[in-house]
């Protein structure tokens, strides 16, 4: 595991603690629609409350274009958090500035203050040192518990860590432990399953994992580009022309590690009601497109999973949002849930497929950070993590 200080390395008693959380959740008509990310932050918040800290929370929310926008206010999130936790809850409509400073100063131990959206300020995404200093003024300690934003060098994720003693929260620690161990010292056989639409998004991940994993199983739209690179006709399937040479290079470097589907489900339109059939891997007929992996591929990939000691999965195997093309993704989710392997799943689509399949509880670790998990799998340093104090 990366050698960073965590909550266990600080004494928060009587201190004001600024916690960067990831409260970028779906809100409609003032109501939170999915509070998974809020609940994921509760252990860290509760840990600090139990130790008589005053807890100040900050987060980004959506992508406001030009400063404050009521549509992107975190007030509904504050209301929702207040129902989930037994502590006095406050909200201030500033993130930095006189109101935020007054609210932070007046906060008593055992209470929570949620600051307004960090992205209402242009200094956030620019990692402006002045904004970072202004955030640091609010507290005595800084805890980063937002793994999903750790790959961004922003004022609230990286900048502020230079002005306060800075440590990892419980969620951040858990993410580093599972993903870090999978990469640094996995129990073997170590199998990686990669899906989703594009090779381009995951080239560095594939390169990095070819040297670490025992086997890489590729499915989803990204497999089409590998087939096209081998000279197969993919008709109307999703293919990335810009990534064909990369796919050729990766195939050449695979040393028997990289495994592609052996059959696929094709359809005559991108529609739930399209005609569809299963064919062995080969030329796709004109007017048809690949929509999912086929039954022989499901069987082969499931066998790899059964033999594995560690499995990392990122990206669906097909257009799982459409019922006829969800079999591949859901079958692999089931294989993973019933296997004895340590299973780590990251990436929004893989996670929602798991939740839809009802098997999320059977997975060892579900990563909250899609982009951050991918960058970590690609072997990159995460700025929000690097900025924390070393043990």
C-alpha positions in Angstrom: 0.0 0.0 0.0 1.1 3.6 -0.7 2.8 4.8 2.5 0.6 7.7 3.4 -0.7 8.9 6.8 -4.3 8.0 7.6 -6.9 9.0 10.3 -5.1 6.7 12.7 -2.0 8.9 12.6 -3.7 12.1 13.8 -5.4 13.2 17.0 -8.5 15.2 15.9 -9.9 15.9 19.4 -11.0 19.5 19.8 -9.8 20.3 16.3 -11.6 21.6 13.2 -11.1 19.0 10.4 -11.6 19.9 6.8 -12.7 16.7 4.9 -12.8 16.6 1.1 -15.7 14.2 0.3 -17.2 13.2 -3.1 -20.8 14.4 -2.8 -21.3 14.7 -6.6 -24.6 12.8 -6.5 -27.7 12.9 -8.7 -30.3 15.4 -7.4 -33.7 16.0 -8.9 -36.2 18.6 -7.7 -34.2 19.1 -4.5 -34.0 15.4 -3.7 -30.9 13.2 -3.7 -31.7 10.2 -6.1 -28.8 8.0 -5.2 -26.9 8.5 -1.9 -24.2 5.8 -2.4 -21.4 8.3 -2.3 -22.8 10.1 0.7 -23.1 6.9 2.6 -19.5 5.9 1.6 -18.2 9.0 3.4 -20.2 8.3 6.7 -17.5 6.1 8.4 -14.9 8.9 8.2 -17.3 11.6 9.3 -18.5 9.4 12.2 -14.9 8.5 13.2 -14.1 12.2 13.6 -17.4 13.0 15.4 -16.7 10.2 17.9 -13.4 11.8 18.7 -14.8 15.2 19.4 -13.8 16.9 16.2 -15.7 19.7 14.4 -16.2 18.4 10.9 -16.1 20.7 7.9 -17.0 19.1 4.6 -16.2 20.3 1.1 -17.1 18.8 -2.3 -17.6 19.6 -6.0 -21.1 19.1 -7.5 -21.8 19.0 -11.2 -20.1 21.3 -13.7 -21.3 24.9 -13.1 -20.1 27.1 -15.9 -19.8 30.6 -14.6 -19.7 30.8 -10.9 -22.6 30.2 -8.4 -25.7 28.5 -9.9 -28.6 27.5 -7.7 -29.0 24.3 -9.8 -25.6 23.1 -8.5 -26.0 24.1 -4.8 -25.1 21.5 -2.2 -27.9 22.5 0.1 -30.1 19.5 -0.8 -27.1 17.2 0.0 -26.7 18.9 3.4 -30.4 18.2 4.1 -30.0 14.6 3.0 -26.8 14.1 5.1 -28.6 15.5 8.1 -31.1 12.6 7.9 -28.3 10.0 7.7 -26.2 11.1 10.7 -27.0 11.9 14.3 -25.2 15.2 14.6 -26.1 18.9 14.3 -25.8 19.9 10.6 -25.0 23.3 9.2 -24.7 24.6 5.7 -23.0 27.8 4.5 -23.5 29.3 1.0 -19.8 30.0 0.6 -16.8 27.7 0.2 -14.2 30.3 1.0 -14.6 33.9 2.3 -15.9 35.7 5.3 -19.2 33.7 5.7 -17.4 30.4 5.4 -14.7 31.6 7.9 -17.4 32.7 10.4 -19.3 29.5 10.1 -16.2 27.4 10.6 -15.1 29.5 13.6 -18.5 29.1 15.2 -18.7 25.3 14.6 -18.7 23.3 17.9 -17.1 19.9 18.3 -19.5 17.1 17.4 -21.1 19.3 14.7 -20.9 19.2 10.9 -20.6 22.1 8.4 -21.0 21.5 4.7 -19.5 24.2 2.5 -21.0 25.3 -0.8 -19.9 23.7 -4.1 -16.1 24.1 -4.6 -16.6 24.6 -8.3 -18.5 27.8 -7.8 -15.0 29.3 -7.7 -12.7 29.3 -10.8 -9.7 28.8 -8.4 -10.8 25.2 -7.7 -10.1 23.6 -11.1 -7.0 25.9 -11.6 -5.6 24.7 -8.3 -5.2 28.4 -7.3 -2.8 28.7 -4.3 -4.9 31.5 -2.8 -8.1 29.4 -2.8 -6.1 26.6 -1.2 -4.8 28.9 1.5 -8.4 30.2 2.1 -9.7 26.7 2.5 -6.8 25.9 4.9 -7.8 28.9 7.1 -11.0 27.1 8.0 -9.4 24.2 9.8 -6.5 22.7 11.7 -6.3 19.4 9.8 -7.2 18.1 6.3 -8.5 14.7 5.4 -9.0 13.6 1.8 -11.7 11.0 1.5 -12.6 11.6 -2.1 -10.8 8.9 -4.0 -13.1 9.6 -7.0 -11.4 13.1 -7.4 -7.9 12.1 -6.3 -6.7 12.1 -10.0 -7.5 15.8 -10.3 -5.0 18.4 -9.0 -7.6 20.9 -7.7 -7.5 23.4 -4.8 -9.7 21.2 -2.6 -8.0 17.9 -3.5 -4.3 18.8 -3.9 -3.6 22.5 -3.2 -5.0 22.7 0.4 -2.9 19.6 1.4 0.2 21.8 1.2 -1.1 24.2 3.9 -2.4 21.8 6.6 -1.4 18.4 8.1 -3.0 16.1 5.4 -4.0 12.5 5.7 -6.2 9.9 4.0 -9.8 9.2 5.2 -11.2 5.7 5.7 -12.7 5.4 2.2 -9.5 6.6 0.5 -7.4 4.2 2.6 -9.7 1.3 1.6 -9.4 2.2 -2.1 -5.6 2.4 -1.9 -5.4 -0.8 0.0 -7.4 -2.9 -2.5 -6.3 -1.3 -5.7 -2.7 -0.8 -4.5 -2.4 -4.4 -3.4 -3.9 -5.7 -6.6 -1.2 -3.9 -8.5 1.8 -4.3 -6.2 1.4 -7.7 -4.7 -1.7 -9.6 -6.0 -2.5 -13.2 -5.1 -2.1 -15.2 -8.3 -3.5 -16.1 -10.8 -4.3 -12.4 -11.3 -6.9 -11.8 -14.0 -8.0 -8.4 -15.4 -11.3 -8.0 -17.3 -11.5 -4.8 -19.4 -14.6 -3.8 -21.3 -16.4 -0.6 -22.3 -16.4 1.3 -25.5 -12.9 2.5 -26.3 -9.4 1.2 -26.4 -8.1 4.8 -26.5 -9.3 5.4 -23.0 -7.5 2.3 -21.6 -4.3 2.0 -23.7 -2.1 2.9 -20.7 -4.1 0.6 -18.4 -3.6 -2.3 -20.8 0.1 -1.6 -21.2 0.6 -1.4 -17.5 -1.4 -4.5 -16.7 0.2 -6.6 -19.4 3.3 -6.5 -17.2 1.5 -7.2 -14.0 -1.6 -9.5 -14.7 -1.4 -13.2 -15.6 -4.2 -12.7 -18.1 -6.2 -9.8 -19.6 -9.7 -10.6 -20.9 -11.0 -7.9 -23.3 -14.7 -7.5 -24.2 -17.2 -4.7 -24.9 -16.9 -2.3 -27.8 -13.1 -2.0 -27.3 -12.7 -5.6 -28.6 -14.0 -4.6 -32.0 -11.0 -2.4 -32.6 -8.6 -5.3 -31.9 -10.6 -7.5 -34.4 -10.5 -4.7 -37.0 -6.7 -4.4 -36.4 -6.4 -8.1 -37.3 -8.2 -7.5 -40.6 -11.7 -8.5 -39.8 -14.7 -6.6 -41.3 -16.7 -5.1 -38.4 -19.5 -3.5 -40.5 -21.5 -1.1 -38.3 -19.8 -2.0 -35.1 -18.1 0.6 -32.9 -14.5 0.8 -34.0 -11.8 3.4 -33.3 -9.8 4.1 -36.5 -7.3 6.2 -34.5 -6.5 3.2 -32.2 -5.9 0.5 -34.8 -2.1 0.8 -34.8 -2.2 0.8 -31.0 -4.3 -2.3 -31.0 -1.9 -4.0 -33.4 1.1 -3.1 -31.1 -0.7 -4.4 -28.0 -1.6 -7.7 -29.8 2.1 -8.1 -30.8 3.2 -7.4 -27.2 0.6 -9.7 -25.5 2.8 -12.8 -25.1 -0.2 -15.0 -24.8 -1.8 -12.9 -22.1 -4.4 -10.9 -24.0 -7.6 -12.8 -24.7 -10.4 -11.6 -27.0 -13.9 -13.0 -27.5 -14.4 -16.1 -29.6 -18.1 -15.4 -30.5 -20.4 -12.4 -30.3 -24.0 -11.3 -30.4 -24.7 -9.1 -33.4 -27.8 -7.0 -34.2 -29.1 -5.3 -37.4 -29.6 -2.0 -35.5 -28.6 -0.2 -32.3 -31.9 -1.0 -30.6 -33.5 -3.2 -28.0 -35.9 -4.5 -30.6 -33.4 -5.2 -33.3 -33.0 -8.6 -34.9 -30.0 -10.3 -33.3 -28.0 -13.6 -33.5 -24.9 -15.2 -32.2 -21.9 -15.8 -34.6 -18.4 -17.0 -34.2 -15.7 -14.3 -34.4 -15.2 -13.4 -38.1 -16.4 -10.9 -40.6 -19.6 -9.1 -39.4 -22.3 -9.0 -42.2 -23.0 -5.6 -43.8 -25.6 -3.6 -41.8 -24.9 -5.5 -38.6 -23.0 -4.6 -35.4 -21.5 -6.3 -32.4 -23.6 -5.8 -29.2 -22.4 -8.3 -26.7 -20.0 -11.3 -26.1 -21.5 -14.7 -27.0 -22.1 -17.8 -24.9 -18.7 -19.5 -25.8 -16.9 -16.4 -24.7 -18.9 -16.2 -21.5 -17.9 -19.8 -20.7 -14.3 -19.2 -21.5 -14.1 -16.0 -19.5 -16.0 -17.6 -16.6 -13.4 -20.4 -16.5 -10.6 -17.8 -16.2 -12.5 -16.2 -13.3 -13.0 -19.6 -11.5 -9.3 -20.2 -11.6 -8.3 -16.7 -10.4 -7.1 -15.6 -6.9 -7.5 -11.9 -7.8 -9.8 -10.3 -10.4 -10.0 -6.6 -11.3 -12.9 -5.7 -13.6 -13.5 -2.4 -15.4 -16.1 -1.9 -18.1 -19.1 -3.9 -19.4 -19.0 -6.7 -22.0 -21.8 -5.3 -24.2 -24.7 -2.8 -24.4 -26.0 -4.1 -21.0 -28.6 -1.2 -20.8 -30.6 -3.2 -23.5 -32.0 -6.5 -22.2 -31.1 -8.7 -25.2 -27.4 -7.6 -24.9 -26.9 -7.7 -21.2 -26.2 -11.5 -20.9 -22.4 -11.2 -21.2 -22.0 -8.5 -18.5 -24.4 -10.1 -16.1 -23.0 -13.6 -16.6 -19.5 -12.4 -15.7 -20.9 -10.5 -12.7 -22.4 -13.8 -11.5 -19.1 -15.7 -12.2 -17.3 -13.1 -10.1 -19.8 -13.1 -7.3 -19.6 -16.9 -7.0 -15.8 -17.2 -7.4 -13.4 -17.5 -4.4 -11.2 -14.8 -5.9 -10.6 -11.4 -4.3 -12.8 -9.3 -6.6 -12.3 -5.5 -7.3 -14.7 -3.7 -9.6 -14.2 -0.1 -10.7 -15.8 2.2 -13.2 -19.4 3.6 -13.3 -20.8 1.2 -15.9 -19.4 -1.9 -14.3 -20.7 -0.8 -10.9 -24.2 0.0 -12.2 -24.3 -3.4 -14.0 -23.4 -5.1 -10.7 -26.1 -3.2 -8.8 -28.7 -4.1 -11.5 -27.7 -7.7 -11.3 -28.2 -7.7 -7.5 -24.7 -9.1 -6.9 -22.9 -6.1 -5.6 -22.9 -7.5 -2.0 -20.8 -10.5 -3.1 -17.9 -8.4 -4.5 -14.9 -7.9 -2.2 -14.4 -4.2 -3.1 -16.4 -1.8 -5.4 -14.3 1.3 -6.2 -16.1 4.6 -6.0 -13.7 6.3 -8.4 -14.0 5.4 -12.1 -11.4 7.9 -13.5 -9.1 7.6 -10.4 -9.2 3.8 -10.5 -8.3 3.8 -14.2 -5.4 6.1 -13.6 -4.2 4.0 -10.7 -4.5 0.8 -12.9 -2.5 2.7 -15.6 0.3 3.1 -13.0 -0.1 6.9 -12.7 0.4 8.9 -9.5 -2.8 10.5 -8.2 -2.2 14.2 -7.2 -4.7 14.1 -4.4 -3.0 11.1 -2.9 0.6 12.2 -3.6 0.0 15.5 -1.7 -0.9 13.7 1.6 1.8 13.3 4.3 4.0 10.3 4.2 4.1 8.0 7.2 
